[in-house]
Amino acid sequence: MDEALYIIDLEGESIMAIEDTFEKLRTLQDILSEKIRLEQEIQEIPRILTTQEELLTRLKKTFIEKNQEYEKTKQSQAEYKNLLAEAEAARERAEKNMDAISTQREYEALDKEIRDASEREAQFRKDLHREEKLLGELDEQMKQSASLIEQQELDLAERQKGIEAEIAEKNKQAAVLAEKEQKIIPGLDQEVLFKFERIIRNKMGRGIVAIKGGVCMGCRMILPAQFANNVREGEEIVFCPYCSRILFYEESDQEAHDYFDDDDAGSLADLDDMDEDEEDEEDEDDDRVSMDYDD
């Protein structure tokens, strides 16, 4: 008898130890979730800075390309100015020589020279106008790019000033959480802790979930009945075979309504058998009475 009580006490202590572990894991889950969030934010801060630096680099590259195009267009403008001046000079010389001609053949040749020079002059003037228009557009684009570069450099400098202070503050918060973590983890299995933190990182901050009605509340998968019973007994740490989260049992309303012991079920079944036997005996008595009456 004493030995039986001792075994029961050991089982009770084991269940209490598991419940205490679950409570620690729930508290640790909140701490680890916040800690992981801070770590991710600390990692993201330099990435935001890198993004701004990349944007500034692209703006400067665009400005250089526009400037090169501007210089090339400016050179073309100068060339067309020279060509236009040469065409104008050729036309003017031909027009002056028109007074000195003496034959029809000379007139026709000189007239053709004037027409050709006038056509070249018109084309060069058209080309020059196009290049001047393009120069104006490029100049405006370069001014806009320069303004964006200046603003981006100011924003980047301002961001660089505050980034160290922001990282330091988040590291301070993470250190406080680490201290809380160290106060909770003593007594917890190291392998369970390793798996638990990895689960929280991979499962959006949820590492321990309930099982209700045989269903994991983490992944919503139906678990085998025997597996659910093992979780319900609460004698050990059990991981969901589908989502790897730690499971604890939580009775659903439906289970509480439908639940009864096997012994009770047996008693009810025996009662049904007794009723059937009585009905059979009554039928036999009726048959005997009927036979006596016939005799």
Residue, then its C-alpha position, 0 to 999 in steps of 0.5 A: m500500500d505504501e509503495a502504491l502511494y509512493i508511486i502515485d506521489l512520484e507520478g504527481e510530482s512528474i506531472m507538476a514538473i511538466e506543468d511547471t515546464f510548460e509555464k516556463l516555456r510559455t513565458l520564455q516564448d514571449i521573451l524569445s519572440e520579442k528578442i528575435r523581433l529586436e534582432q531582426e530590426i537590428q539587422e534591418i537597420p543597416r539594410i535600410l541604410t544600404t538601400q539609401e546608399e544604393l539609391l544615391t549611387r544610382l542617382k549619381k550614375t544617372f547624373i553622370e550619364k545625363n552629363q555625358e549625353y549633355e556634353k555630346t549634344k553640346q558638341s553636336q550643337a557646335e558642329y551644326k553651328n559651324l556647318l550652318a555658318e559654312a552653308e550660309a557663307a557658301r550661299e552668300r558667295a554664290e549670290k555675290n558671284m551672280d552679278a559677274i556671270s556672262t553665260q547661261r551655263e554659268y548662271e545655271a551652275l551658280d543657281k544650282e550652287i545657291r539652291d544646294a547651299s540653301e538646302r544645306e543651310a535649312q537642314f543644318r538650322k533644323d538640326l541645330h534647333r533639335e540639338e538646342k532643344l535636347l540641350g535644354e531638356l538635358d539641362e533641366q533633367m540634370k538640375q532635377s537629378a542634382s537636387l535629388i542627389e543633394q536631398q538624398e545625401l542630406d537624408l543619408a547623413e541624418r540617418q547615419k547620425g541616428i543609426e548608432a543610437e537606434i542600434a544601441e537602444k535596441n541592443k539594450q532592450a535585447a540585453v534586458l530580455a536576455e537577462k530574463e531568459q537566463k532566469i527562466i532557463p535553469g532546469l529546462d532541458q538544453e535540447v528542448l530549449f534549442k528546438f524550442e527557440r528554432i521553432i519560434r524563429n520558424k513559426m512566427g513566434r509560436g513554439i508551444v500550442a494546445i491540442k484540442g479535440g485531437v487537433c493541433m492548434g498550431c498547424r490544424m492537423i488531426l493527430p492520432a488518438q494514441f498520440a493525443n492521449n500521450v499529450r493528455e497524460g502530460e508525463e513528457i514533452v511532446f512535439c507535433p509530428y507535423c509542425s514540430r511545436i510543443l504540445f499541451y493538452e486543453e480539453s474542448d467543450q465537446e470532449a467535456h460533454d461526451y467524455f465518460d469512463d470505460d467502466d461506466a460504459g461497461s455498466l451501462a452495457d451490462l444493464d442493457d444485457m440484463d433488460e434483454d434477458e428479462e424480456d426473453e424470460e417473459d416471452e418464455d413464460d407467455d409461451r408456457v401459459s399459452m400451451d397450458y391453456d391449449d391443453 
